[in-house]
Amino acid sequence: MGWDIGGAHVKAAIINAADEIIAVYQQPCSLWKGLDQLQGAVTRILHEASGAHDRHAITMTGELVDLFENREEGVKQIIDTMTALLPQRRCLLFAGLEGFLEAEQFEARHYQAIASANWLASASFAAQKVSSGLFVDIGSTTTDILLLNDGKVLAQGYTDYQRLISRELVYTGIIRTAVMAVAQTARDQGREIGVMAEYFATMADVYRVTGELNELHDQCETADGAEKTITASSRRLSRMIGSDFFPEELPRWRQFAENIRAQQLQKIQQGFEFRIQNEDFPKTKPLIGAGVGRFLVKQLAQLSGYSYLDFSDLLPATATQTGITTADCAPAVAVACLAKGHC
């Protein structure tokens, strides 16, 4: 069973003896509110999985939330919580370039390798399967852009800080990202208008209005705590430019959402172009899309003249009862598969 412990979600995947992913899960987890959020999310997944899984592989990004004083404390507390929830079971910790560690082998010197290494699990698994290409994982909050060549991940950075510099980490996603973090201006009714620096709406509202949001992926509260409907999302978007919402103006807010969407896609495209500049990346190499926002990777491939390969296609076809796919939870799937090869 692979686990990806994030700051807003916990994701898990189960692989059987035949190397088939038989289930994937995602639960909301507002980890910044307390470790009880993590305990609750993991317990719900274990209850839903309802089986004896004797080995658990764990990767994480949740150590960065402001519940913890620093990342080292976060890594330690997440590991302590997980090992307490999984008693009498073998727990493997994904330590990036250092491989897997048994939970009892964990020492303070390992925290840097374990912290926010989930991107490397996904990219490494993709590199094993595809050998060369560009791996792009667009999730609810962030986007990872990694160059793959000859079965290896050619990462310029490792920590979040380093990867923000290299632009292998672009801090934008299709659910939780605030609209004000994507655009400072937008087009409305043929005019350019400033966008308010207020937490009035998120990108989930944008993609709900454009009709591209899978509601299963939006497990977070809305910005105003109101319902998740096209009308409510349009109302939240209207606040971003100080306007009132009227139901008969839905087409107006659809156009507005399309403009915000285009700006986010451009931001991701700039990261993609920055990463492949000065690299030998011919059109014969694919863009491999993962994450709940991978439909944008597919569009990016079409716009750039590259072929597109879905992360789900790297694995045997599987049916999941939850409606969440393997590509939605790529790090959890990848760490389960990599750990199975390690054991």
C-alpha positions as CSV (number, residue, x, y, z in Angstrom):
1,M,0.0,0.0,0.0
2,G,1.5,3.3,-1.1
3,W,0.8,6.6,0.8
4,D,1.2,10.2,-0.3
5,I,0.7,12.4,2.8
6,G,0.0,16.0,1.6
7,G,-1.0,19.1,3.4
8,A,-4.5,19.1,2.0
9,H,-5.1,15.5,1.0
10,V,-4.0,12.0,1.8
11,K,-3.8,9.6,-1.2
12,A,-3.3,5.9,-1.2
13,A,-2.9,3.0,-3.6
14,I,-2.9,-0.7,-3.2
15,I,-0.9,-3.1,-5.4
16,N,-1.4,-6.8,-5.4
17,A,0.9,-9.8,-5.9
18,A,0.3,-9.6,-9.7
19,D,1.6,-6.0,-9.8
20,E,-1.9,-4.7,-10.4
21,I,-3.1,-1.5,-8.8
22,I,-6.4,-2.7,-7.4
23,A,-7.6,0.5,-5.6
24,V,-6.7,4.1,-5.2
25,Y,-8.1,6.5,-2.5
26,Q,-8.1,10.2,-1.7
27,Q,-9.3,11.8,1.4
28,P,-9.3,15.5,2.4
29,C,-6.8,16.3,5.2
30,S,-6.4,19.9,6.4
31,L,-3.1,19.0,8.1
32,W,-2.4,22.6,9.2
33,K,-5.3,22.2,11.6
34,G,-3.7,19.4,13.5
35,L,-2.4,15.8,13.4
36,D,-6.0,14.6,14.2
37,Q,-6.8,15.5,10.5
38,L,-4.1,13.1,9.3
39,Q,-5.2,10.4,11.7
40,G,-8.8,10.8,10.6
41,A,-8.0,10.7,6.8
42,V,-5.7,7.6,7.2
43,T,-8.3,5.8,9.4
44,R,-11.0,6.4,6.8
45,I,-8.9,5.0,4.0
46,L,-7.9,2.0,6.0
47,H,-11.5,1.3,6.8
48,E,-12.5,1.7,3.1
49,A,-9.6,-0.5,2.0
50,S,-10.6,-3.1,4.6
51,G,-7.9,-5.6,4.1
52,A,-4.6,-6.8,5.6
53,H,-1.8,-4.9,3.9
54,D,1.5,-6.1,5.4
55,R,3.8,-3.5,3.8
56,H,3.3,0.3,3.5
57,A,5.4,2.7,1.5
58,I,5.1,6.4,2.6
59,T,6.0,9.6,0.8
60,M,5.0,13.1,1.8
61,T,4.8,16.9,1.3
62,G,2.7,17.7,4.3
63,E,5.7,18.5,6.5
64,L,5.7,22.0,5.0
65,V,2.3,23.1,6.6
66,D,2.5,25.7,9.3
67,L,1.4,23.3,12.0
68,F,5.1,22.4,12.3
69,E,7.9,24.7,13.4
70,N,10.1,23.4,10.6
71,R,10.3,20.6,8.0
72,E,12.3,18.3,10.2
73,E,9.7,18.4,12.9
74,G,7.0,17.8,10.3
75,V,8.7,14.8,8.8
76,K,9.2,13.3,12.3
77,Q,5.6,13.9,13.4
78,I,4.1,12.5,10.2
79,I,6.3,9.4,10.4
80,D,5.4,8.9,14.1
81,T,1.7,9.3,13.3
82,M,1.8,6.9,10.4
83,T,3.7,4.2,12.3
84,A,1.3,4.5,15.2
85,L,-1.7,4.1,12.8
86,L,0.0,1.1,11.1
87,P,1.1,-1.1,14.0
88,Q,2.8,-4.4,13.4
89,R,3.2,-3.6,9.8
90,R,6.3,-3.0,7.8
91,C,6.6,0.7,6.9
92,L,9.0,1.9,4.2
93,L,9.9,5.6,3.9
94,F,10.7,7.0,0.5
95,A,13.9,9.0,0.9
96,G,14.3,10.1,-2.7
97,L,17.8,9.5,-4.1
98,E,18.6,7.4,-1.0
99,G,15.9,4.9,-1.8
100,F,13.7,3.3,0.8
101,L,14.3,3.2,4.5
102,E,12.7,1.0,7.1
103,A,10.8,3.2,9.6
104,E,13.1,2.1,12.4
105,Q,16.2,3.2,10.4
106,F,15.0,6.8,10.2
107,E,17.4,9.3,11.7
108,A,17.4,13.1,11.8
109,R,19.9,13.1,8.9
110,H,17.3,11.6,6.6
111,Y,14.6,14.3,7.0
112,Q,16.0,16.4,4.1
113,A,15.8,13.4,1.7
114,I,12.3,12.4,2.8
115,A,10.7,15.9,2.9
116,S,8.6,16.7,-0.2
117,A,10.1,13.8,-2.3
118,N,6.8,12.6,-3.7
119,W,7.5,14.2,-7.1
120,L,10.7,12.0,-7.5
121,A,8.7,8.8,-6.8
122,S,6.3,9.7,-9.7
123,A,8.9,10.8,-12.1
124,S,11.2,7.9,-11.3
125,F,8.4,5.4,-12.0
126,A,7.5,7.2,-15.3
127,A,11.2,7.1,-16.3
128,Q,11.4,3.4,-15.7
129,K,8.3,2.9,-17.9
130,V,9.0,5.4,-20.7
131,S,12.7,6.1,-20.5
132,S,12.6,9.6,-22.0
133,G,10.1,12.4,-22.1
134,L,8.8,15.3,-20.0
135,F,6.8,14.4,-16.9
136,V,4.2,17.0,-15.9
137,D,2.0,16.5,-12.8
138,I,-0.6,19.1,-12.3
139,G,-2.4,18.6,-9.0
140,S,-4.8,20.5,-6.8
141,T,-2.1,22.9,-5.6
142,T,1.2,22.5,-7.5
143,T,2.7,21.5,-10.9
144,D,5.9,19.4,-11.3
145,I,7.9,19.5,-14.5
146,L,10.6,16.9,-14.8
147,L,12.8,15.9,-17.7
148,L,13.3,12.2,-18.2
149,N,16.2,10.7,-20.2
150,D,17.4,7.1,-20.6
151,G,15.4,6.0,-17.6
152,K,16.6,8.7,-15.3
153,V,15.1,11.8,-13.8
154,L,17.3,14.8,-14.8
155,A,16.3,17.0,-11.8
156,Q,18.1,20.3,-11.3
157,G,16.7,20.8,-7.9
158,Y,15.7,18.6,-5.0
159,T,14.1,20.6,-2.2
160,D,11.0,22.8,-2.8
161,Y,13.3,25.9,-2.6
162,Q,15.7,24.6,-5.2
163,R,12.9,23.4,-7.5
164,L,11.1,26.8,-7.3
165,I,14.4,28.3,-8.6
166,S,14.8,25.7,-11.4
167,R,11.0,26.0,-12.2
168,E,10.6,22.3,-11.9
169,L,8.1,23.2,-9.3
170,V,5.4,25.7,-10.4
171,Y,3.2,26.6,-7.5
172,T,-0.1,26.5,-9.3
173,G,-2.9,23.9,-9.3
174,I,-6.5,23.5,-10.5
175,I,-8.3,23.2,-7.2
176,R,-6.9,25.0,-4.2
177,T,-4.9,27.8,-5.9
178,A,-6.4,31.2,-5.3
179,V,-7.5,33.1,-8.5
180,M,-5.5,36.1,-7.2
181,A,-2.3,33.9,-7.4
182,V,-2.9,33.2,-11.1
183,A,-3.9,36.6,-12.5
184,Q,-3.5,40.2,-11.5
185,T,-5.6,41.4,-14.5
186,A,-8.2,39.7,-16.7
187,R,-10.5,40.4,-19.6
188,D,-14.1,41.2,-18.9
189,Q,-16.6,42.4,-21.5
190,G,-13.9,43.4,-23.9
191,R,-11.9,45.4,-21.3
192,E,-8.8,44.7,-19.2
193,I,-9.6,44.9,-15.5
194,G,-7.6,44.5,-12.3
195,V,-8.2,41.4,-10.2
196,M,-8.6,41.9,-6.5
197,A,-6.0,40.5,-4.2
198,E,-8.7,38.8,-2.1
199,Y,-9.4,35.2,-1.3
200,F,-12.8,35.3,-3.0
201,A,-12.4,32.4,-5.4
202,T,-10.2,29.4,-6.3
203,M,-9.2,27.7,-9.5
204,A,-11.8,25.0,-8.7
205,D,-14.4,27.7,-9.4
206,V,-12.8,28.5,-12.7
207,Y,-12.8,24.9,-13.9
208,R,-16.3,24.3,-12.6
209,V,-17.5,27.2,-14.7
210,T,-15.6,26.0,-17.8
211,G,-17.1,22.6,-17.3
212,E,-13.8,20.8,-16.8
213,L,-13.8,20.1,-13.1
214,N,-14.4,16.5,-11.9
215,E,-16.3,17.1,-8.6
216,L,-14.6,14.1,-7.0
217,H,-11.3,16.0,-7.1
218,D,-12.6,19.0,-5.2
219,Q,-12.6,17.9,-1.6
220,C,-11.8,21.3,-0.1
221,E,-14.1,24.0,1.2
222,T,-15.0,26.8,-1.1
223,A,-13.6,30.3,-0.5
224,D,-16.8,31.5,1.0
225,G,-18.0,28.2,2.5
226,A,-21.0,28.2,0.1
227,E,-22.1,25.4,-2.3
228,K,-20.2,23.9,-5.2
229,T,-22.4,24.8,-8.2
230,I,-21.8,26.7,-11.4
231,T,-23.9,29.6,-10.1
232,A,-22.1,29.8,-6.8
233,S,-18.7,29.6,-8.5
234,S,-19.7,32.3,-10.9
235,R,-20.7,34.5,-8.0
236,R,-17.4,33.9,-6.3
237,L,-15.6,34.8,-9.6
238,S,-17.6,38.0,-9.9
239,R,-16.4,39.2,-6.6
240,M,-12.8,39.0,-7.9
241,I,-13.5,42.1,-10.0
242,G,-15.9,43.8,-7.6
243,S,-19.0,43.0,-9.6
244,D,-22.5,41.7,-8.7
245,F,-23.7,38.4,-10.1
246,F,-26.9,37.9,-12.1
247,P,-27.9,34.5,-13.3
248,E,-28.6,35.7,-16.8
249,E,-25.0,36.7,-17.1
250,L,-23.5,33.2,-16.8
251,P,-22.0,33.5,-20.3
252,R,-20.0,36.5,-19.1
253,W,-18.5,34.6,-16.2
254,R,-17.8,31.6,-18.4
255,Q,-15.7,33.9,-20.7
256,F,-14.0,35.4,-17.6
257,A,-13.2,31.9,-16.3
258,E,-11.7,31.0,-19.7
259,N,-9.4,34.0,-19.5
260,I,-8.2,33.0,-16.1
261,R,-7.7,29.4,-17.3
262,A,-5.6,30.7,-20.3
263,Q,-3.4,32.6,-17.9
264,Q,-2.8,29.6,-15.8
265,L,-2.0,27.4,-18.8
266,Q,0.4,30.1,-20.0
267,K,2.2,30.0,-16.6
268,I,2.6,26.3,-16.9
269,Q,3.7,26.5,-20.5
270,Q,6.4,29.0,-19.5
271,G,7.7,26.5,-16.9
272,F,7.7,23.8,-19.6
273,E,9.6,25.9,-22.1
274,F,12.1,27.0,-19.5
275,R,12.8,23.4,-18.6
276,I,13.5,22.2,-22.1
277,Q,15.4,25.2,-23.3
278,N,19.0,24.2,-24.1
279,E,18.0,20.6,-23.9
280,D,17.8,18.0,-26.6
281,F,14.1,17.4,-26.5
282,P,12.8,16.3,-30.0
283,K,9.2,16.1,-30.9
284,T,9.4,12.3,-30.8
285,K,9.5,12.4,-27.0
286,P,6.2,12.5,-25.2
287,L,4.7,14.7,-22.5
288,I,3.5,12.4,-19.7
289,G,0.6,13.8,-17.9
290,A,-0.3,13.1,-14.3
291,G,-2.5,14.7,-11.6
292,V,-6.1,15.9,-11.6
293,G,-5.1,18.7,-14.0
294,R,-3.5,16.6,-16.6
295,F,-6.1,17.6,-19.2
296,L,-4.0,20.8,-19.3
297,V,-0.9,18.7,-20.1
298,K,-2.7,17.1,-23.0
299,Q,-3.6,20.6,-24.3
300,L,0.0,21.7,-23.8
301,A,1.3,18.8,-25.8
302,Q,-1.2,19.6,-28.6
303,L,-0.1,23.3,-28.6
304,S,3.6,22.4,-28.7
305,G,3.4,19.6,-31.2
306,Y,4.4,16.8,-28.8
307,S,2.6,13.5,-28.3
308,Y,0.7,12.9,-25.1
309,L,0.9,9.9,-22.8
310,D,-1.3,9.5,-19.8
311,F,0.2,8.3,-16.5
312,S,-2.6,5.8,-16.3
313,D,-1.4,4.1,-19.5
314,L,1.9,3.2,-17.8
315,L,0.0,0.6,-15.7
316,P,-2.4,-2.3,-16.6
317,A,-5.9,-1.1,-16.9
318,T,-7.6,-1.1,-13.5
319,A,-11.2,-0.3,-12.4
320,T,-11.5,1.7,-9.2
321,Q,-14.7,1.9,-7.1
322,T,-13.9,5.3,-5.8
323,G,-13.9,7.1,-9.2
324,I,-10.3,8.3,-8.4
325,T,-7.8,7.1,-11.0
326,T,-4.2,6.0,-10.8
327,A,-3.1,9.2,-12.6
328,D,-5.0,11.3,-10.0
329,C,-2.8,9.8,-7.3
330,A,0.5,9.3,-9.1
331,P,2.9,9.6,-6.2
332,A,1.0,7.1,-4.1
333,V,0.8,4.6,-7.0
334,A,4.5,5.2,-7.9
335,V,5.8,4.7,-4.3
336,A,3.8,1.5,-4.0
337,C,5.2,0.1,-7.2
338,L,8.8,1.2,-6.5
339,A,8.6,-0.3,-3.0
340,K,7.3,-3.6,-4.3
341,G,10.4,-3.8,-6.5
342,H,12.6,-2.8,-3.5
343,C,11.2,-5.5,-1.2
